[in-house]
Amino acid sequence: MLPSLRPWIWRNLRVGVPADWEMLRYARDRKKGACTFADRYQYRLELSWREVPGPPDFVRMMRDYEARLRHEADGTDGNWKRVRHGPWHGLTGGGGNAGLLRHARYGRFVAPESCLVELVFFQPRKEEKGLTAAILDGVRAEPAVGGDRRWRAFGMEFLVPEEMDLRSCRAEPAAVRMRFGVGERDERNDAFERLGLLHYWMKGSVSDWLERRAGAAVKRASAGEIENRGHRVAFVTGRRRRRGGSLFGGRWLAVEQTAWICPADGRLYCGVHEFPAKEEKAAPPGRNMRLRCCASLEAAV
Amino acid sequence: MKKSPRERLLPKPEEISWERALRSVPVPNPAAEPQGPDEEGLTLVVQGRKPRFLVPPLSWILRPRLVRRVRLDRVGRDLWKLCDGTRNLEAVVDAFAAANRLTFHEARVAVTQYLAELTRRGVIAAAVTQTDG
């Protein structure tokens, strides 16, 4: 029986993996990078992407890759076999005399993203054809939502404006922080955090924590708490001075921060949205960022 | 030359595989005595061994401290309780993950980092099996 697949969305690419697989490596670059998933014992899947102008010559690509694998195995058998699965071109094999791990590599061109997507499956115990097929079938480009891109990773689901790039990502035990920005100085930026182990370090309420997090640098415009579908959501809005801003109105950033503890998983979620203060009136409130912790709450900042 | 994903992701032959490391058993140092757990953590008193060279008349002059105190915070206290020598690392990680609502790998990284520190401080040792079998 196939395990239920949990979707991850990274760089506009949606992939469903078994719920007990976790992303242990990731890349921020939109043009080229890879993410790696592991079960509890070893790496199981690498998803890589590379922006290309058009569909590559898959036949030649697979032939070159097969030749390289044979070279690595010093000519010993690897039982490499070319396979197709829908739009995917693949090569599967390994586990021969050279002691190579059995693995399968599939590639396809994802037209909406204009990128070559490759999946490498590591299959240590036995080939799980059904699971491989289910994962391959689930890979697709995630459509934009009203000019925003959806991300789903590390237990968070959120929307960020399409023009923003992932500037930093830190995924530590029970502490994930992802920050997106646009512009040379990130004058617009969104950040999302998900923190755990609260009973070890959190003292006081979420409002207290958010107040401390905002710090003295943010001149408060409003702060408080609201009830939203069983979640007590704390918020702080205000302005902070930006380093190196221009003299005429570019020195201030409007800051909107929100945080809450989700009763479903006991984690602290926090979203921060910053943008030039001179645009404060023009920005429709609450449209810019959405962070979802569980099925019942998608909070707007 | 660029490494293939397989080369980058698989453990090198001399490294202990991830799976094998999970089968290792963290064993508490029998010389470490816990002193009354409190709200903020736990203090372990570790009785050290007198160095062999420390015989009279050198021992009349040099008096090294043979008792060390290791202070554990609340995470360390909870981990110390789990590392009773009967559970392997995987079971410790599972128990820690369940108690703190963490995913397996979140708990694995946290636990292994913490145990590495406790090993360095001499209160825990890891027993690793010789073979993968």
Contacts between the chains, C-beta under 8 A, distances in Angstrom:
chain1	res1	chain2	res2	distance
A	20	B	104	6.8
A	22	B	103	5.7
A	22	B	104	7.1
A	22	B	105	4.6
A	22	B	106	8.0
A	24	B	105	6.3
A	34	B	5	7.5
A	36	B	9	6.5
A	38	B	105	6.9
A	40	B	22	7.4
A	40	B	90	7.5
A	40	B	104	5.0
A	40	B	105	7.5
A	40	B	108	7.7
A	41	B	18	6.1
A	41	B	19	4.3
A	41	B	22	7.1
A	42	B	17	7.6
A	42	B	18	5.7
A	42	B	19	6.5
A	43	B	9	4.4
A	43	B	10	7.7
A	46	B	5	4.8
A	46	B	9	6.8
A	48	B	5	7.5
A	68	B	4	7.4
A	72	B	4	7.4
A	100	B	6	7.2
A	101	B	6	6.5
A	101	B	10	6.2
A	103	B	6	6.2
A	120	B	5	4.8
A	120	B	6	7.5
A	122	B	6	7.6
A	122	B	9	7.2
A	122	B	10	8.0
A	172	B	109	7.4
A	173	B	102	6.9
A	173	B	106	4.4
A	173	B	107	7.1
A	173	B	109	4.7
A	173	B	110	3.8
A	173	B	113	7.8
A	174	B	100	7.4
A	174	B	102	5.8
A	174	B	106	5.5
A	174	B	110	7.0
A	196	B	100	6.9
A	196	B	101	6.7
A	196	B	102	6.0
A	196	B	106	7.2
A	197	B	75	7.6
A	197	B	100	5.6
A	197	B	102	7.4
A	197	B	110	8.0
A	199	B	100	7.9
A	200	B	73	7.9
A	200	B	74	5.5
A	200	B	75	5.9
A	265	B	101	6.1
A	266	B	101	5.0
A	267	B	101	7.6
